[in-house]
Amino acid sequence: MTGPSAAALSAAFWRELAANRLNRFLHVHLSLALAAGLLPLFTATDAAEAAPWWVLHAVLYCLSLSALLLGLNSAHGESDEFPLLFAQPAPRGAWLMGKAAGLATLLVPAALLLIVPAAMAGGLTTRLLAVAAAAAGLSLALAAVGLGLGFWARDRVRGLLAALGVWFVLLFGTDLLLLAVAGAPWVHRNPGLWVAALMLNPLDALRVTVLFGIEQAAPAGLDAGDLAGWWIANGGLWLVLLLASWTSAGLAAGLAGARRSLDA
């Protein structure tokens, strides 16, 4: 990486960390992660067994949205300074990667809050570590998507509505649509297409990976079909590849949106 690129990346990284010290979206994200980490301690049954399920539900229904909004807020935080920032002799990609690295530095340690209380109570397990790692990866992917949305939807209200729409589709919309068409003849003739729609949704991929992979909850006689059978057997690998793809797509959209915003 050349001098101007490295300088732009470093400046964007440190500026992102400084800007988030008073960021309410980050504070909410950290608070939710800590609350979710504490909940297993109040479970009547074994905390070690309950912790992965608490983490899963916290990620699906809370942290996924807060990570998305954190990325959106990061994109909007310097919108008034874009003409000055992008006039500097440095690639915009380096500046964007600096912001993404700053968000990753904040979000990855936040995932530790999900497991520290259970670990201190002697409930640290391999399953809990795996779910926490998946939570960190999902948070990074959705923060990158939030960045991409923020650079394309320049107005704050429109950006917020777009982010909420994306989150609703990922959490509920895909499943509702698939349930609606589950009885259609063409679905029974092409079950792989139905399964592929689930596989491409990161929240559904996380659900299935935890339920059928980490927790080994799949019935022994499940006739899942070729694609679904491969997915259940390789859920962790697929989740890693999927989250990496979503992260890359979000950053690519963010770079395209940053270029468009200035050129316009």
ZAZA-393135 format. One record per residue (C-alpha): residue number from 1; residue in three letters; x, z, y. Coordinates in steps of 0.25 Angstrom, whole numbers, plus 5000, padded with zeros to 4 digits. Layout:
N
     k     r     xx     zz     yy
   NUM   ALA      X      Z      Y
...
This chain:
264
     k     r     xx     zz     yy
     1   MET   5000   5000   5000
     2   THR   5006   4996   5014
     3   GLY   5008   5005   5025
     4   PRO   4995   5003   5033
     5   SER   4987   5003   5021
     6   ALA   4993   5017   5016
     7   ALA   4992   5022   5030
     8   ALA   4977   5018   5031
     9   LEU   4974   5024   5017
    10   SER   4981   5037   5020
    11   ALA   4974   5038   5034
    12   ALA   4961   5036   5028
    13   PHE   4963   5045   5017
    14   TRP   4967   5057   5026
    15   ARG   4956   5054   5036
    16   GLU   4946   5054   5025
    17   LEU   4950   5068   5020
    18   ALA   4950   5073   5035
    19   ALA   4936   5067   5038
    20   ASN   4930   5073   5025
    21   ARG   4933   5087   5029
    22   LEU   4920   5088   5037
    23   ASN   4913   5078   5029
    24   ARG   4899   5084   5025
    25   PHE   4898   5074   5013
    26   LEU   4911   5079   5007
    27   HIS   4906   5094   5009
    28   VAL   4893   5091   5002
    29   HIS   4900   5084   4991
    30   LEU   4910   5096   4989
    31   SER   4898   5106   4989
    32   LEU   4890   5098   4979
    33   ALA   4902   5097   4970
    34   LEU   4905   5112   4971
    35   ALA   4890   5116   4969
    36   ALA   4890   5107   4956
    37   GLY   4903   5113   4951
    38   LEU   4897   5127   4953
    39   LEU   4883   5124   4946
    40   PRO   4889   5125   4932
    41   LEU   4893   5139   4934
    42   PHE   4878   5143   4936
    43   THR   4874   5136   4923
    44   ALA   4868   5145   4913
    45   THR   4875   5137   4901
    46   ASP   4889   5134   4900
    47   ALA   4895   5130   4913
    48   ALA   4905   5121   4907
    49   GLU   4894   5113   4900
    50   ALA   4885   5112   4912
    51   ALA   4896   5108   4922
    52   PRO   4897   5093   4919
    53   TRP   4882   5092   4920
    54   TRP   4882   5099   4933
    55   VAL   4893   5090   4938
    56   LEU   4886   5077   4933
    57   HIS   4873   5080   4941
    58   ALA   4881   5085   4953
    59   VAL   4888   5071   4953
    60   LEU   4876   5063   4951
    61   TYR   4866   5069   4960
    62   CYS   4875   5075   4971
    63   LEU   4890   5071   4972
    64   SER   4887   5056   4970
    65   LEU   4879   5056   4982
    66   SER   4889   5065   4990
    67   ALA   4901   5056   4986
    68   LEU   4893   5044   4990
    69   LEU   4890   5050   5004
    70   LEU   4904   5054   5006
    71   GLY   4910   5040   5004
    72   LEU   4899   5035   5013
    73   ASN   4902   5045   5024
    74   SER   4917   5042   5023
    75   ALA   4914   5027   5025
    76   HIS   4906   5031   5038
    77   GLY   4915   5041   5043
    78   GLU   4924   5031   5050
    79   SER   4915   5020   5053
    80   ASP   4917   5021   5068
    81   GLU   4932   5019   5066
    82   PHE   4932   5007   5057
    83   PRO   4936   4997   5068
    84   LEU   4948   5006   5072
    85   LEU   4951   5009   5057
    86   PHE   4950   4995   5052
    87   ALA   4958   4990   5064
    88   GLN   4971   4997   5058
    89   PRO   4981   4988   5051
    90   ALA   4977   4994   5037
    91   PRO   4968   4988   5026
    92   ARG   4954   4994   5026
    93   GLY   4955   4996   5011
    94   ALA   4967   5006   5013
    95   TRP   4958   5014   5023
    96   LEU   4946   5014   5013
    97   MET   4955   5018   5001
    98   GLY   4960   5030   5010
    99   LYS   4946   5034   5012
   100   ALA   4942   5033   4998
   101   ALA   4955   5041   4994
   102   GLY   4950   5052   5003
   103   LEU   4937   5052   4997
   104   ALA   4943   5053   4983
   105   THR   4952   5065   4987
   106   LEU   4939   5072   4992
   107   LEU   4930   5068   4980
   108   VAL   4939   5070   4968
   109   PRO   4942   5085   4971
   110   ALA   4927   5087   4974
   111   ALA   4924   5084   4960
   112   LEU   4933   5096   4956
   113   LEU   4922   5105   4962
   114   LEU   4913   5101   4951
   115   ILE   4921   5107   4940
   116   VAL   4929   5118   4947
   117   PRO   4919   5129   4946
   118   ALA   4916   5126   4931
   119   ALA   4931   5125   4929
   120   MET   4933   5139   4935
   121   ALA   4923   5145   4926
   122   GLY   4930   5139   4913
   123   GLY   4920   5127   4912
   124   LEU   4930   5116   4914
   125   THR   4928   5105   4903
   126   THR   4933   5091   4901
   127   ARG   4919   5086   4903
   128   LEU   4918   5093   4916
   129   LEU   4931   5087   4921
   130   ALA   4926   5073   4916
   131   VAL   4913   5075   4924
   132   ALA   4921   5079   4936
   133   ALA   4930   5067   4936
   134   ALA   4918   5058   4935
   135   ALA   4912   5065   4947
   136   ALA   4924   5063   4955
   137   GLY   4924   5048   4951
   138   LEU   4910   5046   4954
   139   SER   4911   5053   4968
   140   LEU   4923   5044   4971
   141   ALA   4915   5032   4967
   142   LEU   4903   5035   4975
   143   ALA   4911   5039   4987
   144   ALA   4917   5025   4986
   145   VAL   4903   5019   4986
   146   GLY   4900   5028   4998
   147   LEU   4912   5022   5005
   148   GLY   4907   5008   5002
   149   LEU   4893   5011   5007
   150   GLY   4898   5017   5020
   151   PHE   4907   5005   5024
   152   TRP   4895   4995   5021
   153   ALA   4884   5004   5027
   154   ARG   4890   5007   5041
   155   ASP   4878   5014   5046
   156   ARG   4878   5029   5041
   157   VAL   4863   5029   5038
   158   ARG   4863   5016   5030
   159   GLY   4875   5021   5023
   160   LEU   4869   5034   5019
   161   LEU   4856   5027   5014
   162   ALA   4865   5017   5006
   163   ALA   4873   5028   5000
   164   LEU   4860   5036   4996
   165   GLY   4854   5023   4990
   166   VAL   4867   5020   4981
   167   TRP   4867   5034   4976
   168   PHE   4852   5034   4973
   169   VAL   4854   5021   4965
   170   LEU   4865   5027   4957
   171   LEU   4859   5040   4954
   172   PHE   4844   5035   4952
   173   GLY   4842   5021   4955
   174   THR   4850   5015   4943
   175   ASP   4843   5024   4933
   176   LEU   4829   5022   4938
   177   LEU   4831   5007   4938
   178   LEU   4836   5007   4924
   179   LEU   4825   5017   4919
   180   ALA   4815   5007   4925
   181   VAL   4820   4995   4917
   182   ALA   4824   5003   4904
   183   GLY   4812   4998   4897
   184   ALA   4814   4983   4901
   185   PRO   4816   4973   4889
   186   TRP   4828   4967   4896
   187   VAL   4835   4981   4896
   188   HIS   4833   4983   4881
   189   ARG   4839   4969   4879
   190   ASN   4851   4972   4888
   191   PRO   4853   4987   4888
   192   GLY   4868   4985   4893
   193   LEU   4863   4981   4906
   194   TRP   4855   4994   4908
   195   VAL   4867   5002   4903
   196   ALA   4876   4994   4913
   197   ALA   4868   4998   4925
   198   LEU   4870   5013   4921
   199   MET   4885   5011   4919
   200   LEU   4887   5005   4932
   201   ASN   4880   5017   4939
   202   PRO   4891   5028   4941
   203   LEU   4881   5039   4941
   204   ASP   4875   5034   4928
   205   ALA   4889   5032   4922
   206   LEU   4892   5046   4926
   207   ARG   4879   5052   4919
   208   VAL   4882   5044   4906
   209   THR   4896   5047   4906
   210   VAL   4894   5062   4907
   211   LEU   4882   5062   4898
   212   PHE   4886   5053   4887
   213   GLY   4901   5054   4888
   214   ILE   4906   5067   4894
   215   GLU   4895   5075   4888
   216   GLN   4893   5067   4875
   217   ALA   4878   5067   4876
   218   ALA   4875   5054   4870
   219   PRO   4867   5055   4858
   220   ALA   4874   5051   4845
   221   GLY   4865   5040   4841
   222   LEU   4864   5034   4855
   223   ASP   4862   5019   4854
   224   ALA   4868   5015   4868
   225   GLY   4871   5001   4866
   226   ASP   4885   4995   4868
   227   LEU   4887   4996   4883
   228   ALA   4880   5010   4883
   229   GLY   4888   5015   4871
   230   TRP   4901   5010   4877
   231   TRP   4897   5017   4890
   232   ILE   4895   5031   4883
   233   ALA   4908   5030   4875
   234   ASN   4916   5026   4888
   235   GLY   4908   5033   4899
   236   GLY   4920   5039   4905
   237   LEU   4928   5026   4906
   238   TRP   4916   5019   4912
   239   LEU   4913   5030   4922
   240   VAL   4928   5029   4927
   241   LEU   4927   5013   4928
   242   LEU   4914   5014   4935
   243   LEU   4917   5024   4945
   244   ALA   4930   5017   4948
   245   SER   4922   5004   4950
   246   TRP   4912   5011   4959
   247   THR   4923   5017   4967
   248   SER   4930   5003   4969
   249   ALA   4917   4996   4972
   250   GLY   4914   5007   4983
   251   LEU   4928   5005   4989
   252   ALA   4927   4990   4989
   253   ALA   4914   4991   4996
   254   GLY   4920   5000   5006
   255   LEU   4931   4991   5009
   256   ALA   4922   4979   5011
   257   GLY   4913   4987   5020
   258   ALA   4924   4992   5028
   259   ARG   4929   4978   5030
   260   ARG   4915   4973   5033
   261   SER   4912   4984   5043
   262   LEU   4924   4981   5052
   263   ASP   4923   4966   5051
   264   ALA   4908   4966   5055
